[in-house]
Amino acid sequence: MNTTPEQKSSEGFAAQRDRIRAEHLKPVSTRPASSARGLHHTALISGDVERTVRFYQDVLEFPLTELIENRDYPGSSHFFFDIGNGNLLAFFDFPGLDIGPYQEALGGLHHVAISVEPERWEHLRRKLTDAGIELIEHSEVSLYFRDPDGARLELIADPLGEMYGSHVL
Protein backbone atom coordinates (compact mmCIF):
# COMPACT_ATOMS: atom_id res chain seq x y z
CA MET A 1 0.00 0.00 0.00
CA ASN A 2 1.39 3.39 -1.02
CA THR A 3 1.57 6.25 1.48
CA THR A 4 0.54 9.69 0.25
CA PRO A 5 2.67 12.77 1.04
CA GLU A 6 -0.17 14.00 3.31
CA GLN A 7 -0.10 10.72 5.27
CA LYS A 8 3.69 10.91 5.62
CA SER A 9 3.38 14.50 6.81
CA SER A 10 0.63 13.58 9.29
CA GLU A 11 2.71 10.66 10.56
CA GLY A 12 5.68 13.00 10.96
CA PHE A 13 3.59 15.43 13.01
CA ALA A 14 2.31 12.55 15.16
CA ALA A 15 5.87 11.34 15.75
CA GLN A 16 6.92 14.87 16.69
CA ARG A 17 4.02 15.17 19.18
CA ASP A 18 4.98 11.78 20.65
CA ARG A 19 8.61 12.89 21.03
CA ILE A 20 7.66 16.21 22.66
CA ARG A 21 5.17 14.49 24.97
CA ALA A 22 7.79 11.90 26.03
CA GLU A 23 10.44 14.55 26.64
CA HIS A 24 8.41 17.32 28.28
CA LEU A 25 5.08 16.06 29.69
CA LYS A 26 5.68 15.07 33.29
CA PRO A 27 3.31 12.75 35.16
CA VAL A 28 0.88 14.57 37.46
CA SER A 29 2.62 13.09 40.51
CA THR A 30 5.96 14.72 39.56
CA ARG A 31 4.70 17.85 37.82
CA PRO A 32 5.66 21.02 39.70
CA ALA A 33 3.04 23.59 40.65
CA SER A 34 2.67 26.50 38.25
CA SER A 35 4.32 29.78 39.14
CA ALA A 36 1.10 31.58 38.05
CA ARG A 37 -2.08 32.17 40.07
CA GLY A 38 -4.32 32.13 37.00
CA LEU A 39 -5.27 34.15 33.97
CA HIS A 40 -5.97 37.72 35.08
CA HIS A 41 -7.40 38.76 31.73
CA THR A 42 -7.09 38.27 28.01
CA ALA A 43 -7.34 41.50 26.03
CA LEU A 44 -8.94 41.61 22.60
CA ILE A 45 -9.57 44.56 20.30
CA SER A 46 -13.02 46.05 19.83
CA GLY A 47 -14.11 48.02 16.78
CA ASP A 48 -17.10 49.50 18.65
CA VAL A 49 -17.27 49.62 22.45
CA GLU A 50 -21.07 49.69 22.74
CA ARG A 51 -21.57 46.91 20.20
CA THR A 52 -19.05 44.78 22.10
CA VAL A 53 -20.78 45.49 25.43
CA ARG A 54 -24.16 44.56 23.97
CA PHE A 55 -22.81 41.27 22.63
CA TYR A 56 -20.81 40.12 25.64
CA GLN A 57 -23.16 41.40 28.34
CA ASP A 58 -26.58 41.08 26.72
CA VAL A 59 -26.12 37.95 24.58
CA LEU A 60 -23.43 35.99 26.45
CA GLU A 61 -24.42 37.30 29.89
CA PHE A 62 -20.89 38.27 30.95
CA PRO A 63 -21.33 41.34 33.18
CA LEU A 64 -19.36 44.47 32.30
CA THR A 65 -17.21 45.19 35.38
CA GLU A 66 -15.22 48.30 34.41
CA LEU A 67 -14.76 50.83 31.61
CA ILE A 68 -11.71 53.09 31.85
CA GLU A 69 -9.36 54.98 29.56
CA ASN A 70 -6.52 52.92 28.11
CA ARG A 71 -3.34 54.23 29.74
CA ASP A 72 -1.30 53.47 26.60
CA TYR A 73 -3.46 55.30 24.04
CA PRO A 74 -5.33 58.49 25.02
CA GLY A 75 -8.98 58.38 23.98
CA SER A 76 -9.00 54.60 23.84
CA SER A 77 -11.13 52.53 26.21
CA HIS A 78 -10.11 49.51 28.25
CA PHE A 79 -13.08 47.51 29.52
CA PHE A 80 -13.64 44.23 31.28
CA PHE A 81 -16.22 41.44 31.49
CA ASP A 82 -16.57 38.88 34.29
CA ILE A 83 -16.24 35.39 32.81
CA GLY A 84 -16.41 33.65 36.17
CA ASN A 85 -13.97 32.08 38.59
CA GLY A 86 -12.16 35.41 39.11
CA ASN A 87 -11.27 35.69 35.40
CA LEU A 88 -11.81 38.63 33.07
CA LEU A 89 -12.14 39.11 29.34
CA ALA A 90 -10.89 42.58 28.43
CA PHE A 91 -11.02 44.78 25.36
CA PHE A 92 -9.34 47.85 23.94
CA ASP A 93 -10.66 50.09 21.23
CA PHE A 94 -8.33 52.27 19.19
CA PRO A 95 -10.40 55.13 17.76
CA GLY A 96 -8.72 56.86 14.85
CA LEU A 97 -6.42 53.96 14.02
CA ASP A 98 -7.07 51.87 10.94
CA ILE A 99 -6.37 48.49 12.51
CA GLY A 100 -8.16 46.50 9.81
CA PRO A 101 -10.40 43.45 10.22
CA TYR A 102 -9.77 40.56 12.60
CA GLN A 103 -7.37 37.95 11.30
CA GLU A 104 -5.79 34.81 12.64
CA ALA A 105 -2.04 35.06 12.32
CA LEU A 106 1.02 33.41 13.80
CA GLY A 107 1.43 34.90 17.26
CA GLY A 108 -2.20 36.04 17.23
CA LEU A 109 -5.37 34.69 18.73
CA HIS A 110 -7.01 31.53 17.41
CA HIS A 111 -9.89 31.37 19.89
CA VAL A 112 -10.88 31.94 23.50
CA ALA A 113 -12.55 28.95 25.17
CA ILE A 114 -14.83 29.77 28.08
CA SER A 115 -16.23 27.04 30.33
CA VAL A 116 -19.92 27.27 31.21
CA GLU A 117 -22.24 24.93 33.11
CA PRO A 118 -24.10 22.51 30.78
CA GLU A 119 -27.51 24.14 31.50
CA ARG A 120 -26.03 27.59 30.80
CA TRP A 121 -24.46 26.21 27.60
CA GLU A 122 -27.89 25.15 26.30
CA HIS A 123 -29.38 28.51 27.31
CA LEU A 124 -26.60 30.46 25.57
CA ARG A 125 -26.84 28.27 22.47
CA ARG A 126 -30.51 29.33 22.17
CA LYS A 127 -29.64 32.99 22.74
CA LEU A 128 -26.89 32.90 20.09
CA THR A 129 -29.19 31.14 17.62
CA ASP A 130 -32.00 33.63 18.33
CA ALA A 131 -29.52 36.47 17.74
CA GLY A 132 -28.65 35.02 14.32
CA ILE A 133 -25.09 34.08 15.29
CA GLU A 134 -23.66 31.27 13.14
CA LEU A 135 -22.55 28.35 15.34
CA ILE A 136 -20.45 25.26 14.84
CA GLU A 137 -21.05 22.55 17.43
CA HIS A 138 -18.33 20.03 18.21
CA SER A 139 -18.46 16.89 20.39
CA GLU A 140 -21.81 17.94 21.89
CA VAL A 141 -20.02 20.22 24.40
CA SER A 142 -18.38 22.96 22.31
CA LEU A 143 -19.95 25.86 20.45
CA TYR A 144 -17.70 27.88 18.16
CA PHE A 145 -18.77 31.28 16.86
CA ARG A 146 -17.40 34.75 16.18
CA ASP A 147 -17.96 37.96 18.07
CA PRO A 148 -19.01 41.16 16.23
CA ASP A 149 -15.37 41.90 15.34
CA GLY A 150 -14.66 38.37 14.09
CA ALA A 151 -12.77 36.97 17.09
CA ARG A 152 -13.44 33.24 17.43
CA LEU A 153 -14.96 32.12 20.72
CA GLU A 154 -15.78 28.73 22.16
CA LEU A 155 -18.30 28.00 24.87
CA ILE A 156 -17.43 24.61 26.32
CA ALA A 157 -19.65 22.69 28.73
CA ASP A 158 -16.74 20.65 30.07
CA PRO A 159 -15.48 21.62 33.53
CA LEU A 160 -12.33 23.68 33.91
CA GLY A 161 -9.31 21.39 33.52
CA GLU A 162 -11.13 18.93 31.24
CA MET A 163 -11.55 18.76 27.49
CA TYR A 164 -13.93 16.34 25.82
CA GLY A 165 -13.95 14.09 28.86
CA SER A 166 -10.16 14.00 29.33
CA HIS A 167 -8.26 15.75 32.09
CA VAL A 168 -5.87 18.34 30.67
CA LEU A 169 -4.91 19.78 34.04
PESULBEL-V546830 format. One line per field, one symbol per residue. ss: DSSP state (H for helix, E for strand, C for the rest). A space follows every 10 residues. Layout:
ss: ???
This chain:
ss: CCCCHHHHHH HHHHHHHHHH HHHHCCCHHH CCCCCCCCCC EEEEEECCHH HHHHHHHHHC CCCEEEEEEC CCCCCCEEEE EECCCCCEEE EEECCCCCCC CCCCCCCCCC CEEEECCHHH HHHHHHHHHH CCCCCEEECC CEEEEECCCC CEEEEECCCC CEECCEECC
